[in-house]
Amino acid sequence: MIDILKRKLLIRYALILFGVSLFIFCGGYAAYRIISKNVIFSSLYDYLQEEIFEFRQNADALSVKPERVAVAARNNALHFFSYGFLNGKMLRLEQPEGDAGNQLTEKVSRWDKPDGKITVIKVKSNGQRWRFLALSESWTDEENGRNYQVVALLNITPYIYITHRYKSYGLVVVCVLCLLSLLAASLLANNAVKPIAEAYRRQKEFVSDASHELKTPLSVLLTYTEILQKQPQNKTALQVMRDETKNMSDLVENLLALTRLENIKKITGQEQNVSKILFPLTEQLNAVHHQRTEPATAVCPENITVKMAEQHLKRLLTILLDNAFKYTPEDKKIKVCVSTDEHKTKITVTDEGIGIKADDLPHIFERFYRVDKGRNRQKGGFGLGLSLAQDIVQKYQGQIKVKSQEGKGTSFIVLLPH
């Protein structure tokens, strides 16, 4: 139980920590993109205004002698470039040197983008990719009727590379965050379950110690009660004492069995022939309930085996059969069927008894849960049997299921791996 709780806490803490870490990482990336874009756009706009001012001052001189400047710029560094037009003719240009600059100039010479809208221009030269952001502004001189236009560009290739690298490293970062989240969640889960585990350990020790202390006096009391019961005048009172003592002995045995199971970390067993345990057990219980007009029957091929400790298999079958005897009228059938396939062995205990209410079905495997709270313990027990049966089955990586219809009977199905 503690291990299950620890796993649940581990998963929950890991998901929370990973979610928070991923949110911070994605938030940082989004903030980086937003801030860098705002800075780049603002810088490009400011540069455009400077170039417009300069072009206004030098337009007349440039109309006589156009200016062409080739800048030794690399694609891994941010750099500004500009182009000036007069009546559609390029008078001033500042471009990267080499083939990349020539391609850029050719594309800008056919510029038809609207003013004020940032445009991306892509150029590829000598295996290198260039990315430029372009922004333009046009105006008309009303005095002389001339049309002017300035296009400003910014090489953003290094920014693109950084962004792509950020994305590439994102998977590594996510894996690291996941690992760190698991480690942190493991520490938190361990610290969280320590007090619970300690309390649970003390509870198990108490149950184990109390059970051992009660076992001996109960056995003595039961023995002397049976001796005194042979005297007729004491028979009725002593029968009640004997039944209650037997119930307490059964409770102690079940508590001890539960404690032993919980203390076992990994359980293993030898191959057990089911028929050699089932048939004698069925005969024994039929003899105990000899007043029944319809005895229990068992069907089991002789070659079916399960890997389980003998005492666990016997206790499992005893619990299921005893449960059927308790709640099945004397003239109704009780049947045990055992079958097998390639993957599992199936044990089915079916009765035609009173059945279980639909509201009670989800709780019947809970400890100390009894379907009828007012039922006499001589009939209904303490509510530990089915819980113990489930613990036994689960220790051997099996499953136990129940199907029941009130007034028509109940079937318990046990599936055990080979």
PEKA-V273699 format. One record per residue. OMEGA is omega in radians with two decimals (NA if undefined). NEAR is the number of other ideal C-beta (glycine too) atoms within 12 Angstrom. Layout:
((OMEGA	NEAR) (OMEGA	NEAR))
//
This chain:
((3.13	22) (3.13	24) (3.11	18) (3.11	15) (3.13	20) (3.11	25) (3.12	18) (3.12	19) (3.13	27) (-3.14	28) (-3.10	20) (3.13	19) (-3.13	28) (3.14	28) (-3.14	20) (-3.12	20) (3.12	28) (3.11	29) (3.12	19) (3.14	19) (3.14	27) (3.11	24) (3.12	16) (-3.13	18) (3.14	28) (3.09	21) (3.08	14) (3.12	18) (3.13	23) (3.12	16) (3.10	15) (-3.13	21) (-3.09	20) (-3.10	14) (-3.12	15) (3.11	23) (3.14	21) (3.12	14) (-3.12	19) (-3.13	32) (3.13	24) (3.12	18) (-3.14	26) (3.13	37) (3.13	26) (3.13	18) (3.12	30) (-3.13	34) (3.10	19) (-3.13	19) (3.10	34) (3.12	30) (-3.13	20) (-3.12	22) (3.09	37) (-3.09	23) (-3.00	15) (-3.04	23) (-3.10	31) (3.14	16) (-3.12	17) (3.11	26) (3.10	21) (-3.10	11) (3.12	12) (-3.08	19) (3.12	22) (-3.10	21) (3.05	21) (-3.07	19) (3.11	23) (-3.10	15) (3.09	28) (-3.09	21) (3.11	31) (3.12	18) (3.09	18) (3.14	27) (3.14	32) (3.06	31) (-3.12	41) (3.10	41) (3.12	44) (-3.09	43) (3.03	33) (-3.09	30) (3.09	18) (-3.14	17) (-3.12	19) (-3.13	29) (-3.09	29) (3.08	35) (3.05	33) (-2.99	33) (2.99	38) (3.12	35) (3.09	21) (-3.06	21) (3.13	19) (3.12	35) (3.13	33) (3.10	21) (3.13	24) (3.14	40) (3.13	32) (3.14	19) (-3.13	27) (-3.13	35) (3.09	21) (-3.03	16) (3.13	30) (-3.11	17) (3.13	22) (3.11	14) (3.06	22) (-3.14	16) (-3.14	18) (-3.09	27) (3.09	25) (3.08	23) (-3.10	35) (3.12	22) (3.09	30) (-3.10	17) (3.10	22) (3.13	16) (-3.14	9) (3.11	22) (3.09	22) (3.04	38) (-3.12	30) (2.92	40) (-3.08	37) (3.12	39) (-3.07	39) (3.04	33) (-3.12	33) (3.05	26) (-3.12	20) (3.06	14) (-3.06	17) (-3.10	9) (-3.10	6) (3.09	13) (-3.14	10) (3.10	22) (-3.11	18) (3.08	37) (3.07	38) (3.08	39) (3.10	44) (-3.12	42) (3.09	45) (3.09	40) (-3.11	40) (-3.13	35) (3.13	33) (3.10	24) (3.11	31) (3.13	27) (3.13	22) (3.14	21) (3.11	22) (3.12	15) (3.09	16) (3.12	22) (-3.12	19) (3.13	13) (-3.10	17) (-3.14	19) (3.10	13) (3.13	15) (3.13	23) (3.11	22) (3.12	17) (3.11	18) (3.12	29) (3.14	22) (3.12	18) (3.11	22) (3.12	30) (3.14	23) (3.13	20) (3.13	23) (3.11	31) (3.11	22) (3.14	20) (-3.13	22) (3.11	30) (3.13	22) (-3.10	17) (-3.05	20) (-3.12	26) (3.12	18) (3.14	14) (-3.13	22) (3.12	21) (3.11	13) (3.14	15) (3.11	23) (3.13	20) (3.12	14) (3.13	21) (3.11	24) (3.13	17) (-3.13	17) (-3.13	28) (-3.13	24) (-3.13	17) (-3.14	20) (3.13	28) (-3.14	20) (-3.10	15) (-2.99	25) (-3.08	24) (3.13	14) (3.11	18) (3.12	28) (3.11	19) (-3.14	15) (3.14	23) (-3.13	27) (-3.11	17) (3.08	19) (3.12	27) (3.11	21) (-3.12	15) (-3.09	21) (3.14	22) (3.07	14) (-3.00	15) (-3.08	11) (-3.13	10) (-2.92	18) (-3.06	16) (-3.12	14) (-3.11	16) (3.08	23) (3.09	20) (3.11	18) (-3.12	23) (-3.12	27) (3.14	23) (3.09	22) (3.11	30) (3.10	24) (3.13	26) (3.10	28) (3.10	27) (3.12	32) (3.14	29) (3.13	31) (3.14	29) (3.10	34) (3.10	34) (3.14	29) (3.11	33) (-3.13	34) (3.13	27) (3.14	25) (-3.10	33) (-3.12	28) (3.14	19) (3.14	19) (-3.13	10) (-3.03	11) (3.09	23) (-3.13	14) (3.09	25) (3.11	15) (3.13	19) (3.05	28) (-3.03	23) (-3.06	37) (-3.11	27) (3.09	23) (-3.05	32) (-3.04	39) (3.08	24) (3.14	20) (3.13	31) (3.11	35) (3.14	18) (-3.14	22) (3.06	32) (3.11	25) (3.10	15) (-3.13	18) (-3.04	23) (-3.12	14) (-3.13	13) (3.06	23) (3.13	13) (-3.12	21) (3.11	27) (3.12	38) (-3.13	23) (3.10	34) (-3.10	22) (3.05	32) (-3.03	18) (-3.04	14) (-3.10	15) (3.12	29) (3.03	25) (3.13	39) (-3.05	25) (3.05	33) (-3.05	24) (-3.11	21) (3.11	21) (3.10	34) (-3.14	38) (3.14	29) (3.11	32) (3.14	44) (3.14	43) (-3.13	32) (-3.09	40) (3.13	45) (3.12	41) (3.09	35) (3.11	41) (3.12	44) (-3.08	36) (-2.97	32) (3.11	35) (3.10	32) (-3.02	22) (-3.09	21) (-3.14	13) (-3.01	25) (2.96	26) (-3.05	37) (3.06	30) (3.12	38) (3.12	29) (3.12	37) (-3.10	20) (3.00	23) (-3.05	13) (-2.98	7) (-3.00	13) (3.01	23) (-3.07	37) (3.08	30) (-3.11	42) (3.07	30) (-3.05	47) (3.06	32) (3.09	37) (-3.05	25) (-3.00	33) (3.13	26) (-3.10	27) (3.11	32) (-3.12	17) (-3.14	16) (-3.09	12) (-3.05	23) (-3.12	23) (-3.00	14) (-2.95	21) (3.13	36) (3.10	30) (-3.12	19) (3.12	26) (3.07	22) (3.08	24) (-3.07	27) (3.12	32) (-3.07	19) (-3.11	13) (-3.09	9) (3.09	16) (-3.13	16) (3.07	24) (-3.14	18) (-2.98	21) (3.13	26) (-3.07	34) (3.13	28) (3.13	30) (-3.03	37) (-3.10	41) (3.07	42) (3.10	31) (3.11	39) (3.12	42) (3.13	30) (3.13	32) (-3.11	41) (-3.11	37) (3.10	26) (3.12	31) (3.10	32) (3.11	21) (3.12	31) (3.03	23) (-3.10	33) (3.12	24) (3.02	33) (-3.07	20) (3.05	31) (-3.05	19) (3.13	17) (-3.09	16) (3.08	18) (-3.05	26) (3.05	36) (3.00	31) (-3.11	41) (3.12	27) (3.10	38) (-3.11	25) (3.12	36) (3.09	21) (NA	19))
//
